[in-house]
Amino acid sequence: MITLRRFMPLLLALTLAACGGSGGSGGNSGTGSAQIASDPSALLNDNRPVHNVYFDAEGFAPFVMSDADNRPSGFGIELVQAIGDKQGFRPNFIPHSFSNMLQDVGKGKGADLAIAAITVTEERKAIVDFANPHFETSMGLLVPANSPITSLSGVKGKNIATVAGTVGETELAKLQAGDGTIIHSPSAWEATRQVMRKEADGVFADFGPLNYYANTYKDQKLRVITDADSPKDYYAIAVKKGDPELVKKINRGLDQIKADGTYDKIYQKWFAAAPDKPAPAQAE
């Protein structure tokens, strides 16, 4: 099972340089096929069929990010590009607000795929179809190193930032049960900045980006809390509703890049660690 709990400290100096301090909304432009997909001059001789792919314009580092010109980068971007290489299609990445991204892709409105840190839920299955999961995660709470909070239940009575419209927002509301304030942010990075500015006591979101920020901005002295018994969630590529052949195509490509080591290379690049074992074929 691929797990975010075993992240090694991220040695991503190049990412910091490319981000220019912009965190989740500033991309690690890097090099590789994901960038080529957004370079018009490189597409002149690419005659592959195109699939429009929405990605989270607000950024969710290190899964999806973009620079000032909306050129995408990140683990999820390279994952889709690699799948396209195996299955003979070219992803055309289009920035889109996460708040209505799934509704639009579910209807095939402007795109038939979406990539971000998209958690598979029963509610979302009613809106979109999902490819097989490619990542496992759980909830985390980012706080200042000197915070008295020691567990996820510590959000009660506190001012906690979270990303609007996410599973984290729903889970935070359950934990606070009316005792505390929820601060809605457009992205995990903006929520993290609120903690840095002492405008929030913590950020409640998926462990991955929170751990990324805590390790990347060590001078801010942040830490991330998780609970061992916290439920597992799974990320997957969203597919427009009612297109089983496209789902099969994405799943075949995902299987191929896992089999030939491409998935491991992409994972290693963005997380400075090797994946533990394959993600489940079906989300529970």
BELQUI-V352261 format. One record per run of one state. SS is the DSSP state (A for helix, B for strand, O for the rest). FROM is the first residue (numbers start at 1). TO is the last residue. Records with the same first field share a line. If there is no record, write none. Layout:
SS = FROM-TO, FROM-TO
//
This chain:
O = 1-3, 7-12, 20-22, 26-32, 37-39, 44-48, 57-59, 61-63, 67-71, 74-74, 88-88, 97-97, 107-112, 116-118, 120-121, 126-128, 131-134, 138-138, 145-151, 156-158, 164-166, 177-180, 186-187, 197-201, 217-217, 221-221, 226-232, 236-237, 240-243, 260-261, 272-284
A = 4-6, 13-19, 23-25, 33-36, 40-43, 75-87, 98-106, 122-125, 152-155, 167-176, 188-196, 207-216, 218-220, 244-259, 262-271
B = 49-56, 60-60, 64-66, 72-73, 89-96, 113-115, 119-119, 129-130, 135-137, 139-144, 159-163, 181-185, 202-206, 222-225, 233-235, 238-239
//
